[in-house]
Amino acid sequence: MSLVINRLCRELIENHHYFEETVLVGVQPRGTFLSERISRKINSILNISSLQLGMLDISFYRDDFRRRENPIEPQSIDMNFSIESKNVVLIDDVLYTGRSVRAAIDALMAFGRPKKIELLILIDRRFSRHLPIQPNYVGSTIDVIDSEKVVVEWKEKHGKDQVIMKKNNYES
């Protein structure tokens, strides 16, 4: 996973140089680990302290907010900056149907009107979109059937970094 994150950081640096006009935004809850690692790696490569990182709660913007059996628990928002006229790199772990990304774009608008929004994804499930959303940066592409789920586990929370495919229990 560290090799993939390093490559993604190099691609971001190539396109955004010193991030003067670019902010990183992790989609909570699962995109936060990836966005924090990317932020730390870019800071260490470029030795900059101006890189802005925010965490975005999309709970109330989801189209299944009132349809779920288990209620969504809102996360704390850590977006202490405006995205007005900035390039925003939206970061999440798995791109599946595209609905979470749509919700994240809606939620972003509360923080200003960005100049541009790009999407960075660790795992792209490619063949399962419900919306016409495609990532700009992809760590890996995994083709799985709809009855399977892709789960990313992080060392900070689960003890080790790994990507797991398992049968979908249809609760998430």
N, CA, C and O atoms as a DFTB+ gen file, in Angstrom:
688 C
 N C O
     1  1       0.824      -1.189       0.000
     2  2       0.000       0.000       0.000
     3  2       0.875       1.262       0.000
     4  3       0.513       2.261      -0.621
     5  1       2.013       1.224       0.687
     6  2       2.864       2.420       0.728
     7  2       3.407       2.762      -0.661
     8  3       3.585       3.938      -0.979
     9  1       3.669       1.762      -1.481
    10  2       4.129       2.004      -2.852
    11  2       3.045       2.706      -3.665
    12  3       3.337       3.636      -4.417
    13  1       1.795       2.265      -3.517
    14  2       0.675       2.872      -4.235
    15  2       0.470       4.314      -3.766
    16  3       0.266       5.209      -4.586
    17  1       0.522       4.541      -2.457
    18  2       0.350       5.900      -1.922
    19  2       1.473       6.809      -2.397
    20  3       1.230       7.969      -2.730
    21  1       2.685       6.303      -2.432
    22  2       3.814       7.093      -2.931
    23  2       3.589       7.492      -4.386
    24  3       3.837       8.640      -4.756
    25  1       3.121       6.554      -5.218
    26  2       2.851       6.867      -6.628
    27  2       1.753       7.913      -6.766
    28  3       1.869       8.839      -7.569
    29  1       0.682       7.766      -5.980
    30  2      -0.401       8.749      -6.029
    31  2       0.095      10.137      -5.638
    32  3      -0.295      11.133      -6.249
    33  1       0.947      10.204      -4.630
    34  2       1.509      11.494      -4.196
    35  2       2.351      12.118      -5.298
    36  3       2.274      13.325      -5.530
    37  1       3.148      11.312      -5.974
    38  2       3.984      11.831      -7.075
    39  2       3.111      12.360      -8.213
    40  3       3.440      13.375      -8.826
    41  1       2.005      11.678      -8.496
    42  2       1.085      12.164      -9.530
    43  2       0.464      13.498      -9.114
    44  3       0.342      14.412      -9.930
    45  1       0.076      13.605      -7.854
    46  2      -0.482      14.866      -7.354
    47  2       0.539      15.993      -7.446
    48  3       0.210      17.097      -7.878
    49  1       1.768      15.721      -7.044
    50  2       2.827      16.738      -7.092
    51  2       3.078      17.174      -8.534
    52  3       3.277      18.358      -8.805
    53  1       3.067      16.222      -9.447
    54  2       3.268      16.549     -10.857
    55  2       2.187      17.506     -11.360
    56  3       2.473      18.405     -12.152
    57  1       0.966      17.319     -10.909
    58  2      -0.144      18.139     -11.391
    59  2      -0.404      19.401     -10.572
    60  3      -0.998      20.352     -11.080
    61  1       0.033      19.424      -9.309
    62  2      -0.292      20.559      -8.440
    63  2       0.943      21.272      -7.873
    64  3       0.799      22.222      -7.104
    65  1       2.116      20.842      -8.228
    66  2       3.392      21.443      -7.842
    67  2       3.505      21.647      -6.333
    68  3       3.709      20.676      -5.604
    69  1       3.381      22.865      -5.851
    70  2       3.559      23.143      -4.422
    71  2       2.235      23.390      -3.695
    72  3       2.243      23.849      -2.553
    73  1       1.133      23.102      -4.314
    74  2      -0.200      23.115      -3.694
    75  2      -0.616      24.492      -3.170
    76  3      -1.365      24.590      -2.198
    77  1      -0.127      25.555      -3.818
    78  2      -0.520      26.899      -3.396
    79  2      -2.019      27.122      -3.568
    80  3      -2.639      27.800      -2.748
    81  1      -2.607      26.561      -4.622
    82  2      -4.019      26.758      -4.930
    83  2      -4.816      25.461      -4.806
    84  3      -5.932      25.367      -5.317
    85  1      -4.248      24.465      -4.131
    86  2      -4.880      23.149      -4.039
    87  2      -5.052      22.736      -2.586
    88  3      -4.164      22.942      -1.759
    89  1      -6.211      22.149      -2.285
    90  2      -6.476      21.601      -0.951
    91  2      -6.850      20.133      -1.099
    92  3      -7.386      19.718      -2.127
    93  1      -6.565      19.359      -0.070
    94  2      -6.945      17.951      -0.034
    95  2      -8.120      17.801       0.911
    96  3      -8.136      18.404       1.984
    97  1      -9.110      16.998       0.519
    98  2     -10.290      16.790       1.358
    99  2     -10.601      15.299       1.407
   100  3     -10.910      14.684       0.386
   101  1     -10.514      14.723       2.611
   102  2     -10.837      13.318       2.813
   103  2     -12.316      13.146       3.087
   104  3     -12.905      13.917       3.843
   105  1     -12.923      12.132       2.471
   106  2     -14.332      11.833       2.693
   107  2     -14.431      10.922       3.917
   108  3     -13.864       9.829       3.935
   109  1     -15.155      11.383       4.936
   110  2     -15.300      10.600       6.161
   111  2     -16.309       9.490       5.955
   112  3     -17.235       9.661       5.161
   113  1     -16.178       8.392       6.612
   114  2     -15.112       8.087       7.556
   115  2     -13.910       7.408       6.908
   116  3     -12.797       7.539       7.416
   117  1     -14.098       6.685       5.804
   118  2     -13.034       5.811       5.305
   119  2     -11.957       6.504       4.488
   120  3     -10.866       5.957       4.325
   121  1     -12.231       7.676       3.980
   122  2     -11.211       8.376       3.213
   123  2     -10.226       9.150       4.072
   124  3      -9.244       9.689       3.562
   125  1     -10.481       9.207       5.368
   126  2      -9.625      10.013       6.247
   127  2      -8.232       9.418       6.397
   128  3      -7.245      10.154       6.396
   129  1      -8.135       8.098       6.524
   130  2      -6.819       7.479       6.688
   131  2      -5.954       7.712       5.459
   132  3      -4.776       8.053       5.577
   133  1      -6.538       7.529       4.280
   134  2      -5.802       7.741       3.034
   135  2      -5.405       9.203       2.875
   136  3      -4.264       9.491       2.513
   137  1      -6.317      10.126       3.136
   138  2      -5.997      11.551       2.958
   139  2      -4.915      12.006       3.934
   140  3      -4.062      12.814       3.568
   141  1      -4.934      11.505       5.162
   142  2      -3.883      11.865       6.127
   143  2      -2.524      11.334       5.693
   144  3      -1.514      12.027       5.813
   145  1      -2.500      10.115       5.193
   146  2      -1.221       9.551       4.726
   147  2      -0.696      10.316       3.518
   148  3       0.500      10.591       3.420
   149  1      -1.591      10.654       2.607
   150  2      -1.168      11.401       1.417
   151  2      -0.639      12.769       1.817
   152  3       0.385      13.215       1.301
   153  1      -1.324      13.431       2.726
   154  2      -0.882      14.742       3.194
   155  2       0.508      14.658       3.834
   156  3       1.383      15.470       3.532
   157  1       0.705      13.680       4.714
   158  2       2.024      13.523       5.368
   159  2       3.118      13.234       4.352
   160  3       4.216      13.782       4.451
   161  1       2.830      12.376       3.373
   162  2       3.831      12.007       2.375
   163  2       4.187      13.200       1.493
   164  3       5.363      13.429       1.213
   165  1       3.195      13.957       1.056
   166  2       3.471      15.143       0.234
   167  2       4.278      16.154       1.037
   168  3       5.232      16.735       0.521
   169  1       3.905      16.368       2.294
   170  2       4.665      17.287       3.155
   171  2       6.109      16.840       3.301
   172  3       7.014      17.674       3.292
   173  1       6.344      15.550       3.433
   174  2       7.721      15.072       3.589
   175  2       8.511      15.168       2.289
   176  3       9.709      15.450       2.318
   177  1       7.868      14.941       1.162
   178  2       8.556      15.037      -0.132
   179  2       8.907      16.481      -0.458
   180  3      10.035      16.775      -0.853
   181  1       7.939      17.388      -0.292
   182  2       8.126      18.786      -0.688
   183  2       8.644      19.671       0.445
   184  3       9.113      20.783       0.204
   185  1       8.556      19.172       1.683
   186  2       8.953      19.957       2.851
   187  2       8.181      21.284       2.898
   188  3       8.766      22.358       3.038
   189  1       6.853      21.176       2.777
   190  2       5.994      22.352       2.839
   191  2       5.055      22.228       4.032
   192  3       4.726      21.125       4.467
   193  1       4.639      23.350       4.541
   194  2       3.692      23.327       5.659
   195  2       2.366      23.976       5.273
   196  3       1.458      24.078       6.098
   197  1       2.258      24.410       4.031
   198  2       1.060      25.137       3.595
   199  2      -0.030      24.235       3.025
   200  3      -1.100      24.725       2.665
   201  1       0.215      22.936       2.936
   202  2      -0.776      22.029       2.383
   203  2      -1.974      21.943       3.315
   204  3      -1.835      21.587       4.486
   205  1      -3.148      22.270       2.795
   206  2      -4.358      22.243       3.613
   207  2      -5.082      20.916       3.426
   208  3      -5.264      20.434       2.309
   209  1      -5.494      20.335       4.571
   210  2      -6.197      19.065       4.571
   211  2      -7.464      19.206       5.391
   212  3      -7.430      19.650       6.539
   213  1      -8.573      18.828       4.796
   214  2      -9.854      18.854       5.503
   215  2     -10.506      17.492       5.471
   216  3     -10.191      16.652       4.628
   217  1     -11.427      17.285       6.408
   218  2     -12.208      16.043       6.464
   219  2     -13.675      16.421       6.301
   220  3     -14.172      17.300       7.005
   221  1     -14.358      15.772       5.390
   222  2     -15.710      16.144       5.005
   223  2     -16.707      15.072       5.419
   224  3     -16.559      13.904       5.061
   225  1     -17.718      15.472       6.171
   226  2     -18.797      14.563       6.560
   227  2     -19.908      14.668       5.522
   228  3     -20.445      15.749       5.282
   229  1     -20.249      13.531       4.905
   230  2     -21.275      13.530       3.857
   231  2     -22.590      12.927       4.338
   232  3     -23.493      12.710       3.530
   233  1     -22.717      12.653       5.626
   234  2     -23.870      11.929       6.181
   235  2     -25.211      12.479       5.705
   236  3     -26.054      11.718       5.231
   237  1     -25.417      13.770       5.824
   238  2     -26.718      14.362       5.517
   239  2     -26.922      14.652       4.037
   240  3     -27.984      15.130       3.638
   241  1     -25.909      14.366       3.221
   242  2     -26.002      14.585       1.781
   243  2     -26.220      13.286       1.015
   244  3     -26.420      13.305      -0.200
   245  1     -26.183      12.161       1.720
   246  2     -26.346      10.854       1.078
   247  2     -27.798      10.656       0.628
   248  3     -28.728      11.096       1.305
   249  1     -27.984       9.991      -0.517
   250  2     -29.340       9.756      -1.005
   251  2     -30.031       8.608      -0.278
   252  3     -31.224       8.385      -0.480
   253  1     -29.302       7.872       0.567
   254  2     -29.907       6.804       1.353
   255  2     -30.015       7.176       2.832
   256  3     -30.212       6.304       3.678
   257  1     -29.888       8.453       3.140
   258  2     -29.864       8.916       4.529
   259  2     -31.072       8.424       5.319
   260  3     -30.907       7.948       6.442
   261  1     -32.254       8.520       4.779
   262  2     -33.474       8.123       5.492
   263  2     -33.936       6.705       5.152
   264  3     -34.984       6.273       5.633
   265  1     -33.191       5.986       4.347
   266  2     -33.593       4.658       3.914
   267  2     -32.879       3.533       4.657
   268  3     -33.266       2.372       4.527
   269  1     -31.873       3.846       5.411
   270  2     -31.055       2.824       6.053
   271  2     -31.702       2.282       7.322
   272  3     -32.349       3.021       8.064
   273  1     -31.522       0.989       7.564
   274  2     -31.999       0.389       8.806
   275  2     -31.193       0.893       9.992
   276  3     -31.750       1.217      11.040
   277  1     -29.873       0.957       9.820
   278  2     -28.992       1.484      10.861
   279  2     -28.739       2.958      10.561
   280  3     -28.191       3.284       9.508
   281  1     -29.128       3.855      11.469
   282  2     -28.945       5.288      11.201
   283  2     -27.470       5.656      11.012
   284  3     -26.585       5.081      11.645
   285  1     -27.238       6.599      10.152
   286  2     -25.890       7.101       9.917
   287  2     -25.504       8.002      11.079
   288  3     -26.281       8.866      11.487
   289  1     -24.313       7.802      11.608
   290  2     -23.820       8.671      12.673
   291  2     -22.945       9.749      12.062
   292  3     -21.915       9.438      11.464
   293  1     -23.334      11.018      12.201
   294  2     -22.515      12.095      11.646
   295  2     -21.128      12.124      12.288
   296  3     -20.963      11.796      13.463
   297  1     -20.141      12.523      11.491
   298  2     -18.759      12.656      11.945
   299  2     -18.502      14.129      12.262
   300  3     -19.272      15.001      11.863
   301  1     -17.435      14.390      12.967
   302  2     -17.067      15.790      13.192
   303  2     -16.450      16.333      11.907
   304  3     -15.712      15.633      11.214
   305  1     -16.755      17.561      11.607
   306  2     -16.251      18.195      10.394
   307  2     -14.954      18.916      10.716
   308  3     -14.873      19.667      11.689
   309  1     -13.953      18.686       9.904
   310  2     -12.676      19.364      10.061
   311  2     -12.345      20.053       8.739
   312  3     -11.475      19.618       7.984
   313  1     -13.063      21.134       8.491
   314  2     -12.842      21.933       7.283
   315  2     -12.770      23.391       7.728
   316  3     -13.752      24.127       7.633
   317  1     -11.620      23.794       8.206
   318  2     -11.473      25.147       8.733
   319  2     -10.906      26.110       7.691
   320  3     -10.165      27.035       8.024
   321  1     -11.264      25.881       6.429
   322  2     -10.809      26.767       5.364
   323  2     -11.872      26.812       4.267
   324  3     -12.724      25.930       4.161
   325  1     -11.794      27.849       3.472
   326  2     -12.696      27.985       2.333
   327  2     -12.084      27.284       1.128
   328  3     -10.863      27.251       0.974
   329  1     -12.928      26.731       0.287
   330  2     -12.427      26.144      -0.957
   331  2     -12.707      27.062      -2.144
   332  3     -12.551      26.670      -3.301
   333  1     -13.118      28.272      -1.842
   334  2     -13.447      29.247      -2.882
   335  2     -12.274      29.424      -3.843
   336  3     -11.174      29.792      -3.429
   337  1     -12.515      29.161      -5.126
   338  2     -11.539      29.312      -6.214
   339  2     -10.297      28.444      -6.035
   340  3      -9.242      28.758      -6.586
   341  1     -10.408      27.369      -5.278
   342  2      -9.281      26.450      -5.071
   343  2      -9.479      25.198      -5.915
   344  3     -10.595      24.874      -6.323
   345  1      -8.384      24.508      -6.166
   346  2      -8.441      23.171      -6.727
   347  2      -8.611      22.217      -5.557
   348  3      -7.817      22.239      -4.617
   349  1      -9.633      21.384      -5.606
   350  2      -9.923      20.455      -4.518
   351  2      -9.649      19.034      -5.007
   352  3     -10.149      18.610      -6.048
   353  1      -8.842      18.311      -4.230
   354  2      -8.646      16.892      -4.497
   355  2      -9.444      16.144      -3.439
   356  3      -9.077      16.120      -2.265
   357  1     -10.532      15.539      -3.870
   358  2     -11.417      14.768      -3.012
   359  2     -10.842      13.358      -2.905
   360  3     -10.525      12.740      -3.922
   361  1     -10.705      12.846      -1.678
   362  2     -10.007      11.574      -1.455
   363  2     -10.918      10.591      -0.722
   364  3     -11.499      10.912       0.315
   365  1     -11.030       9.376      -1.291
   366  2     -11.796       8.315      -0.633
   367  2     -11.101       6.979      -0.892
   368  3     -10.223       6.875      -1.748
   369  1     -11.512       5.963      -0.135
   370  2     -10.827       4.677      -0.248
   371  2     -11.316       3.841      -1.429
   372  3     -10.499       3.363      -2.217
   373  1     -12.634       3.654      -1.571
   374  2     -13.178       2.794      -2.623
   375  2     -14.233       3.560      -3.416
   376  3     -15.130       4.174      -2.838
   377  1     -14.121       3.522      -4.732
   378  2     -15.154       4.076      -5.603
   379  2     -15.984       2.914      -6.123
   380  3     -15.480       2.034      -6.820
   381  1     -17.263       2.924      -5.772
   382  2     -18.153       1.829      -6.152
   383  2     -19.245       2.381      -7.061
   384  3     -19.063       2.399      -8.278
   385  1     -20.364       2.828      -6.519
   386  2     -21.471       3.304      -7.349
   387  2     -21.320       4.759      -7.777
   388  3     -21.899       5.179      -8.779
   389  1     -20.543       5.526      -7.020
   390  2     -20.389       6.952      -7.291
   391  2     -21.295       7.815      -6.432
   392  3     -21.173       9.039      -6.457
   393  1     -22.194       7.218      -5.680
   394  2     -23.151       7.985      -4.872
   395  2     -22.483       8.740      -3.721
   396  3     -22.888       9.859      -3.408
   397  1     -21.481       8.156      -3.097
   398  2     -20.770       8.857      -2.022
   399  2     -20.010      10.064      -2.568
   400  3     -19.936      11.105      -1.915
   401  1     -19.455       9.923      -3.753
   402  2     -18.735      11.041      -4.373
   403  2     -19.713      12.162      -4.713
   404  3     -19.401      13.336      -4.512
   405  1     -20.891      11.814      -5.226
   406  2     -21.906      12.829      -5.508
   407  2     -22.289      13.552      -4.230
   408  3     -22.420      14.777      -4.228
   409  1     -22.471      12.812      -3.142
   410  2     -22.802      13.423      -1.853
   411  2     -21.667      14.331      -1.378
   412  3     -21.912      15.409      -0.836
   413  1     -20.433      13.892      -1.583
   414  2     -19.281      14.695      -1.162
   415  2     -19.203      16.000      -1.947
   416  3     -18.874      17.041      -1.380
   417  1     -19.495      15.957      -3.225
   418  2     -19.483      17.179      -4.038
   419  2     -20.563      18.136      -3.543
   420  3     -20.318      19.338      -3.433
   421  1     -21.750      17.619      -3.245
   422  2     -22.806      18.464      -2.684
   423  2     -22.370      19.082      -1.356
   424  3     -22.584      20.273      -1.127
   425  1     -21.763      18.287      -0.486
   426  2     -21.319      18.777       0.826
   427  2     -20.209      19.822       0.690
   428  3     -20.147      20.767       1.477
   429  1     -19.349      19.658      -0.288
   430  2     -18.251      20.612      -0.503
   431  2     -18.750      22.028      -0.759
   432  3     -18.111      22.995      -0.344
   433  1     -19.876      22.156      -1.433
   434  2     -20.376      23.467      -1.826
   435  2     -20.696      24.370      -0.631
   436  3     -20.803      25.586      -0.790
   437  1     -20.848      23.788       0.559
   438  2     -21.070      24.603       1.763
   439  2     -19.812      25.359       2.160
   440  3     -19.873      26.261       2.995
   441  1     -18.671      25.005       1.574
   442  2     -17.394      25.621       1.943
   443  2     -16.840      26.532       0.851
   444  3     -15.683      26.948       0.912
   445  1     -17.663      26.841      -0.144
   446  2     -17.248      27.734      -1.211
   447  2     -17.416      27.078      -2.569
   448  3     -17.807      25.916      -2.683
   449  1     -17.108      27.858      -3.591
   450  2     -17.200      27.357      -4.960
   451  2     -15.791      27.064      -5.456
   452  3     -15.016      27.988      -5.705
   453  1     -15.452      25.791      -5.600
   454  2     -14.088      25.463      -6.026
   455  2     -13.852      25.790      -7.493
   456  3     -14.780      25.825      -8.301
   457  1     -12.598      26.025      -7.808
   458  2     -12.206      26.228      -9.197
   459  2     -12.331      24.916      -9.962
   460  3     -12.799      24.885     -11.100
   461  1     -11.894      23.812      -9.301
   462  2     -11.884      22.504      -9.939
   463  2     -11.936      21.442      -8.840
   464  3     -11.385      21.637      -7.757
   465  1     -12.599      20.321      -9.122
   466  2     -12.621      19.188      -8.202
   467  2     -12.051      17.982      -8.931
   468  3     -12.481      17.640     -10.032
   469  1     -11.073      17.342      -8.294
   470  2     -10.515      16.088      -8.799
   471  2     -10.802      15.000      -7.776
   472  3     -11.037      15.286      -6.602
   473  1     -10.781      13.758      -8.226
   474  2     -11.081      12.628      -7.357
   475  2      -9.903      11.670      -7.318
   476  3      -9.422      11.209      -8.353
   477  1      -9.444      11.378      -6.097
   478  2      -8.384      10.402      -5.876
   479  2      -8.981       9.231      -5.107
   480  3      -9.598       9.416      -4.058
   481  1      -8.794       8.027      -5.634
   482  2      -9.369       6.818      -5.072
   483  2      -8.274       5.782      -4.905
   484  3      -7.435       5.614      -5.790
   485  1      -8.274       5.088      -3.778
   486  2      -7.322       3.995      -3.595
   487  2      -7.729       2.783      -4.442
   488  3      -6.898       2.205      -5.141
   489  1      -9.018       2.401      -4.375
   490  2      -9.519       1.245      -5.108
   491  2     -10.709       1.659      -5.978
   492  3     -11.686       2.222      -5.483
   493  1     -10.614       1.376      -7.262
   494  2     -11.698       1.663      -8.207
   495  2     -12.380       0.350      -8.577
   496  3     -11.742      -0.560      -9.106
   497  1     -13.684       0.257      -8.297
   498  2     -14.456      -0.945      -8.641
   499  2     -15.032      -0.862     -10.055
   500  3     -15.941      -1.628     -10.375
   501  1     -14.582      -0.037     -10.844
   502  2     -14.811       0.202     -12.258
   503  2     -16.162      -0.170     -12.859
   504  3     -16.780       0.711     -13.456
   505  1     -16.667      -1.373     -12.757
   506  2     -17.848      -1.803     -13.510
   507  2     -19.155      -1.696     -12.745
   508  3     -20.115      -2.380     -13.099
   509  1     -19.234      -0.878     -11.725
   510  2     -20.440      -0.888     -10.902
   511  2     -21.013       0.507     -10.653
   512  3     -21.682       0.716      -9.640
   513  1     -20.772       1.453     -11.538
   514  2     -21.246       2.812     -11.338
   515  2     -22.742       2.938     -11.531
   516  3     -23.325       2.323     -12.424
   517  1     -23.356       3.746     -10.675
   518  2     -24.737       4.158     -10.861
   519  2     -24.779       5.578     -11.414
   520  3     -25.779       6.003     -11.992
   521  1     -23.684       6.302     -11.228
   522  2     -23.575       7.686     -11.685
   523  2     -22.325       7.825     -12.556
   524  3     -21.368       7.071     -12.378
   525  1     -22.320       8.769     -13.486
   526  2     -21.166       8.922     -14.387
   527  2     -20.002       9.654     -13.719
   528  3     -19.689      10.792     -14.067
   529  1     -19.370       8.990     -12.761
   530  2     -18.265       9.579     -12.001
   531  2     -17.028       8.720     -12.227
   532  3     -17.071       7.500     -12.069
   533  1     -15.929       9.365     -12.596
   534  2     -14.670       8.661     -12.831
   535  2     -13.550       9.359     -12.060
   536  3     -13.521      10.588     -11.992
   537  1     -12.633       8.594     -11.482
   538  2     -11.529       9.200     -10.724
   539  2     -10.442       9.765     -11.627
   540  3     -10.235       9.299     -12.747
   541  1      -9.752      10.782     -11.112
   542  2      -8.588      11.341     -11.789
   543  2      -7.316      10.582     -11.415
   544  3      -6.391      10.464     -12.219
   545  1      -7.282      10.072     -10.189
   546  2      -6.126       9.345      -9.670
   547  2      -6.618       8.029      -9.074
   548  3      -7.538       8.023      -8.255
   549  1      -6.011       6.918      -9.480
   550  2      -6.441       5.592      -9.027
   551  2      -5.239       4.823      -8.507
   552  3      -4.216       4.710      -9.181
   553  1      -5.380       4.290      -7.285
   554  2      -4.336       3.435      -6.742
   555  2      -4.329       2.092      -7.433
   556  3      -3.307       1.694      -7.992
   557  1      -5.446       1.381      -7.410
   558  2      -5.598       0.075      -8.057
   559  2      -7.037      -0.089      -8.531
   560  3      -7.966       0.487      -7.964
   561  1      -7.197      -0.881      -9.577
   562  2      -8.518      -1.208     -10.083
   563  2      -8.794      -2.672      -9.787
   564  3      -7.973      -3.543     -10.072
   565  1      -9.964      -2.930      -9.210
   566  2     -10.354      -4.295      -8.883
   567  2     -11.729      -4.544      -9.493
   568  3     -12.675      -3.792      -9.261
   569  1     -11.817      -5.595     -10.263
   570  2     -13.095      -5.971     -10.864
   571  2     -13.699      -7.094     -10.025
   572  3     -13.179      -8.209      -9.995
   573  1     -14.796      -6.790      -9.350
   574  2     -15.491      -7.780      -8.525
   575  2     -16.974      -7.739      -8.887
   576  3     -17.467      -6.755      -9.437
   577  1     -17.661      -8.812      -8.574
   578  2     -19.090      -8.856      -8.856
   579  2     -19.856      -8.128      -7.750
   580  3     -19.325      -7.910      -6.661
   581  1     -21.093      -7.756      -8.032
   582  2     -21.885      -6.961      -7.091
   583  2     -22.113      -7.645      -5.746
   584  3     -22.329      -6.967      -4.741
   585  1     -22.068      -8.955      -5.711
   586  2     -22.293      -9.649      -4.435
   587  2     -21.044      -9.656      -3.555
   588  3     -21.072     -10.203      -2.453
   589  1     -19.961      -9.062      -4.022
   590  2     -18.730      -8.964      -3.241
   591  2     -18.504      -7.526      -2.802
   592  3     -18.926      -6.579      -3.466
   593  1     -17.839      -7.390      -1.686
   594  2     -17.537      -6.077      -1.123
   595  2     -16.024      -5.917      -1.023
   596  3     -15.315      -6.874      -0.710
   597  1     -15.540      -4.731      -1.284
   598  2     -14.122      -4.420      -1.136
   599  2     -13.968      -3.576       0.123
   600  3     -14.591      -2.522       0.251
   601  1     -13.146      -4.039       1.041
   602  2     -12.923      -3.339       2.309
   603  2     -11.439      -3.017       2.425
   604  3     -10.586      -3.884       2.229
   605  1     -11.142      -1.766       2.746
   606  2      -9.765      -1.354       2.990
   607  2      -9.571      -1.265       4.496
   608  3     -10.318      -0.578       5.191
   609  1      -8.562      -1.966       4.989
   610  2      -8.222      -1.893       6.411
   611  2      -6.899      -1.138       6.550
   612  3      -5.977      -1.310       5.753
   613  1      -6.833      -0.293       7.590
   614  2      -5.682       0.578       7.802
   615  2      -4.964       0.208       9.092
   616  3      -5.582      -0.147      10.095
   617  1      -3.654       0.302       9.034
   618  2      -2.811      -0.017      10.179
   619  2      -3.225       0.776      11.412
   620  3      -3.212       0.242      12.521
   621  1      -3.589       2.033      11.234
   622  2      -3.961       2.898      12.350
   623  2      -5.205       2.395      13.092
   624  3      -5.345       2.627      14.293
   625  1      -6.098       1.716      12.390
   626  2      -7.347       1.261      13.003
   627  2      -7.413      -0.251      13.170
   628  3      -7.912      -0.745      14.181
   629  1      -6.912      -0.985      12.183
   630  2      -7.075      -2.435      12.155
   631  2      -5.787      -3.208      12.463
   632  3      -5.814      -4.437      12.541
   633  1      -4.683      -2.519      12.635
   634  2      -3.426      -3.195      12.954
   635  2      -2.535      -3.480      11.767
   636  3      -1.329      -3.659      11.935
   637  1      -3.106      -3.527      10.549
   638  2      -2.292      -3.692       9.349
   639  2      -3.039      -3.154       8.141
   640  3      -4.264      -3.039       8.145
   641  1      -2.277      -2.828       7.114
   642  2      -2.847      -2.333       5.864
   643  2      -3.179      -3.520       4.972
   644  3      -2.334      -4.377       4.718
   645  1      -4.423      -3.558       4.499
   646  2      -4.793      -4.593       3.548
   647  2      -6.104      -4.245       2.862
   648  3      -6.922      -3.489       3.385
   649  1      -6.280      -4.815       1.679
   650  2      -7.527      -4.701       0.936
   651  2      -8.123      -6.094       0.878
   652  3      -7.459      -7.047       0.473
   653  1      -9.390      -6.207       1.289
   654  2     -10.057      -7.504       1.384
   655  2     -11.302      -7.498       0.507
   656  3     -12.051      -6.522       0.475
   657  1     -11.508      -8.595      -0.200
   658  2     -12.765      -8.807      -0.919
   659  2     -13.537      -9.871      -0.150
   660  3     -13.002     -10.925       0.193
   661  1     -14.820      -9.569       0.117
   662  2     -15.643     -10.546       0.838
   663  2     -17.077     -10.455       0.353
   664  3     -17.451      -9.521      -0.357
   665  1     -17.881     -11.446       0.749
   666  2     -19.284     -11.447       0.377
   667  2     -19.955     -10.224       0.989
   668  3     -19.703      -9.879       2.143
   669  1     -20.803      -9.577       0.216
   670  2     -21.496      -8.380       0.674
   671  2     -22.631      -8.770       1.599
   672  3     -23.433      -9.651       1.289
   673  1     -22.688      -8.085       2.767
   674  2     -23.786      -8.356       3.692
   675  2     -24.931      -7.364       3.520
   676  3     -25.910      -7.421       4.264
   677  1     -24.822      -6.447       2.541
   678  2     -25.847      -5.474       2.172
   679  2     -26.255      -4.546       3.305
   680  3     -27.351      -3.988       3.266
   681  1     -25.407      -4.362       4.317
   682  2     -25.737      -3.444       5.397
   683  2     -24.937      -2.154       5.336
   684  3     -25.159      -1.274       6.167
   685  1     -24.032      -2.002       4.406
   686  2     -23.244      -0.785       4.391
   687  2     -23.384      -0.002       3.141
   688  3     -22.767       1.054       3.001
